């Protein structure tokens, strides 16, 4: 079995410039699981590839029975379903089919746009949590029974139309899956890029699958609203292995929500100290969870460096329209709590949600510049299939329903303002924020921070008046 994925770093210009790549973690889990069950596996990692054509010599040399395009559903970049990556995946499917390999695909985009992948030559799409479905499908097809109609979680052509088998239930005991097959990637290629871009090496790890919260714009085609957790012991076992085998300085825990299970973070922190692990880490969480008793303190004890929260907007009206379930007050309180214990609070911001007006945009800017988090990420509302948001605006959308790359910022429905306005707004917010961070560092007499933020300020700042003209 030849595993690959469809995220080409070069095809996402913003991320290529950043040079902070993370390994295809879900792909490594699946490869490890199939290998544990006796299948010969190889991984063609396209993260640094120049083109989809690079899979050709691998197909010719390895001659796989199956090629599995298994995207990293833990990475938000793959969840964005970018068309650059879709095109590359379909190109690889065509080459694999010509070579005689059957192609199975597991990804957010193939779940949303199955016909495109099946028409490109894929044998079947795996819908939902994929490891067990993949194992059952491969073992059925390998012995040429072709009895796949009873395998839960498969989608394929049957009698000229797309057929959906029964959905597969998510695995609740995810400790059953072996540790990811880290040995199948060139980890030094990742390390060298991180060292050059940041001076440290960061790896990714996941401790959970799914998210129980119901923000109405958030697409969850793989794990849905279920939330299942690895045990702290299982997670720390992997960290010890990674430390001993490769070494690392930093971890990005790419869970949608880290440490939601009561007592999980405390036990994790105890095990980290017990095994003498020393590293900093970033997580994603929610403002309402962080204001609960001792949560922030326990994260600090465990080594949390940055906590990213979906602040989204400084307008309660907009948060309520999103079904976010958080309040401006909770954003303020959680930010203050994190700063007190030395954790760097970071905000994801989202502009352009239906109903947002100029006063709401101003409220978001006021919140950011008042609270001054450590860092921000700015995007515009992006409707993806399977969400209430998508259903509300799909009648307004054109044929183009996905971004080409992660920085396109195209408004694909009838927004309050044009895409050009939101692009200028994003740049303004970033520029103004960086300027204020540099001035904050000057005020605090922090030379390293002055240099860090000063180099991130462009030569020409976009003025508020320039922004206003695009309204």
Buried (B, 14 or more C-beta within 10 A) or exposed (E): BBBBBBBBBBBBBEBBEEBBBBBBBBBBBBBBBBBEEEBEBBBBBBBBBEEBEBBBEBBEEBEBBBBBBBBBBBBBBBBBBBBBBBBBBBBBBBBBBEBEBBBBBBBBBBBBBBEBBBEBBBBBBBBBBBBBBBBBBBBBBEEEEEEBEEBBBBBBBEEEEEBEBEEBEBBEEBBEBEBBBBEBBEBEEBBEBBEEEBEEBBBBBBBBBBBEBBBBBBBBBBBBEBBBBBBBEBBBBBBBEBBEEBEBBBBBBBBBBBBBBEEBBBBBBBBBEEEEBEBBBBBBBBBBBBBEEEBBBBBBBBBBBBBBBBBBBBBBBBBBBBBBBBBBEBBBBBBEBBBEEEBBBBBBBBBBBBEBEEEBBEBBBEBBEEBBBBEBBBBBBBBBBBBBBBEBBEEEEEEEBBBBBBBBBEBBBEBBBEBEBBBBBBBBBBBBBBBBBBEBBBEEEEEEBBEBBBEBBEEEBBEEEEBEEBE
